[in-house]
Amino acid sequence: MRHASTGRRLGRKTSHRIAMFRNMVTSFFNHEKITTTDSKAKELRPIAEKLITLAKRGDLHARRQAAAYIRDTKTVAKLFTQIAPRYSERDGGYTRIIKLGARPGDNAEISVIELVEESLVKKAPKSKPVKAAPIAAAVVNATAEEVVHSSVVEEKCEASAD
């Protein structure tokens, strides 16, 4: 049973996995888009989003916490000065994963993880339009059935009168 064991191991030891994700998140913030396997992208997303949320705070303690994970001062500076201000109005969902298909060599599922660029615009709820056409069609159908029914009744009355 796998109680309280979350995350994918990805066939690596813990230290190798942590180092890999540190490198991946550094490359991700440098290039703002990377191509990797689906499972690695799905594991990278929460790490990147937590670091962006940390950078939105912008204080010294947050910068030191980010620097403890990223360990590249230029990338940390870019995260705090360029990336985090873009998402000041957004509460989450800073990244998107786009699936590309299978890799030719080993048939692994490949995807692109990238930062969301468009600004968040909260939409007003739409009012549903009144559907007048189906009601009119039902009335036309009902009147046509009444005409057919009345003609059938008239024919029966004429036949019984003879």
BELHU-V52709 format. One record per pair of residues at least 24 apart in sequence whose ideal C-beta (glycine too) atoms are under 10 Angstrom apart, sorted by the first residue. I is the first residue (numbers start at 1). J is the second residue. Records with the same first field share a line. If there is no record, write none. Layout:
I->J  J
This chain:
7->42  43  46
8->39  40  42  43
9->39  43
10->37  39  40  43
17->43
18->69
20->44
21->47  48  69
22->47  69  70  71  72
23->70  71  72
24->48  113
25->50  51  66  69  70  72  75  79
26->69  70  71  72  74  75  76  79
27->72  75
28->75  95  113  114  115
29->55  66  70  72  74  75  76  78  79  82  83  115
30->70  72  74  75  78  79
31->114  115
32->78  82  83  95  113  114  115  117
33->95  96  98  112  113  114  115  117
34->111  112  113  114
35->98  100  103  110  111  112  113  114
36->97  108  110  111  112  113
37->103  106  108  109  110  111
38->97  99  100  108  109  110  111  113
39->108  109  111
40->108  110  111  113
41->95  96  97  98  99  109  110  111  112  113  114
42->97  111  113
44->95  97  113
45->93  94  95  96  97  113
46->95
48->79  83  94  95  113  115
49->87  92  93  94  95
50->94
51->76  79  80  83  84  94
52->79  80  83  84  86  87  90  92  94  95  115
53->84  87  90  91  92  94
54->79  80  84
55->79  80  81  82  83  84  85  87
56->80  83  84  85  86  87  88  90  91  94
57->84
58->84  85  88
83->115
86->115  116  117  119
87->115  116  119  120
89->119  120  121  122
90->116  119  120
91->120
93->120
